[in-house]
Amino acid sequence: MPEISRRDFLKLASQGFIALSGLFGLGMLLRFLGYQTEPPPPTDFDLGPASNYASGSRTLRPEIPAVVIRTSNEFTALSLVCTHLGCTVESKPEGFACPCHGSRFDLQGKVVRGPAVKPLNSLRTGITSDGILHVYTN
């Protein structure tokens, strides 16, 4: 094995140290950029016993935000997030109104007046075997 001079050893050691420092710095930068300040919002909402919702009722659930609609034999839910730019719409007797840009939706979530062009999103609902109503936003 050939002998390595002191100068070559110091050169290799310093290059190795610089490379390791760069990798460490890159790892820390990726960790910094990937940091989440808040936990992701929930996607499954437990709304309690389905029997709490009367047939023909429309119940606003601001924590989702959604309106839960019960017909005689099923549950549906509409997101209260405007499809234009994401503001929360307000419930009105004739439907829903977006306070940000004036979009209007009927009671079924269809666009009555823009600037929104898409209807309010339907959300999946489900009832567990023990009768608990769930709304899923994903």
N, C-alpha and C positions, 0 to 999 in steps of 0.2 A: 504494500500500500504506500503510495507516494506521500511524502510529508507535506503538510499544508503550512504555508507561512502564517505568521501572526497577522499580517496585513490582510491576507485572504480570509482567515478565520473571522476577523472583526468585520470585514465586508459582508460575508455570508450571514453572520449573526445580526448585523444591523438590518440587512434586507429582510431577514426572517421576522425580526421584531416589527418592522414597518408593515409587512404583509399581515401579520397577526393583528396588529392595531387597526389596520384598515378593515379586516373582516369583523373584528369586534365592533368597530364604529358603524359598519353597515348593518350588523345585527341590531344594534341599539336604535338606529334610525328606522328600520322596519318595525321594530316593536313600538316606537313612538308613533309612527304613522298609522298603525293598526289598533291603537288604543281606543276603546269605546268608553265615552264619558258616562253614558247611561245604559242600563240594561235594555235589551230589545223589548218593545211593547208586547203584551200578551196577545195571543191569537185565539184563545179558547176562553169564553166567558160563561161562567156558571150563573144562570139567571134564576135559580131556585125552582120550586115545583111548578110544573106546567099548569097545574090546576089553579094557580094564582092569576092566570090570564083568562079573562072572560071571553066567550065567543063573540066575535065582532069587535074586539078591542084593538087599539093602536097604542102601544106603550113606548114612549121615548126612553132610551137608555143612553144618557150623555156620556157615561164612562166608556162606551164602545167607540164612537158615537153611532147609534143606529136607532131605528124604530122597529119594534117587534109587532108583527101583525098576526092576529089569530082569526082565522075564519072558522066556520063550524067544524071543520075536520082537519085543519093543518096549520102549521106555523110557517111564516116567512119573515124575513128581515131585510130591511134596506139600509145601506150605509148612508149616513148623513154627511158624507164628505163630498163636496161639489166636484164633479168631474172636469170642471174647467181648470181651476188652479188649487184645489184642495182646501178651501175654506169650509167650515162647518155650516151647513144650511140650517135655517130656522123653520120650525113647523108653523104652518098657517092653516086656516080652515079649508082652503082650496088645494093645499099641497105643501110645497116647500119652497123657500126663497133663500137665495144666497145673498148675504149682506155685503159681500165684497164687490161683486161685479154685476149683480142684478139678475142672474139666471133664475128661472122659475121652473119648478117641476110639479107635475100633478101628484095625486095621492098614490099612484103606482110607481112613481119615480121617473116617469117619462118627461123629456124636455118639452116645456111649453114655450119658453122664451130663452134665447141665448144670452151670453156668448157660449155657454156650454152646448156641446153637440151630442154628447153621450148621456144616456139615462143614468140615474143613481145606481150604483152597484148592488146587486142582490147578494146577500150573505147566506152562507149555509147554516142551517139549524138542525138540531137533533135532540132527541129525548132519550135519556138513559133508561135502563130497565127499571130503575126505581123512580121514574117520573120526573127527573130533573131536566129542565130545558137548558140547552147550550147553544150559543151563537159562535160561529167560527169566522174569523176575519181573513184567514189565509186562503 
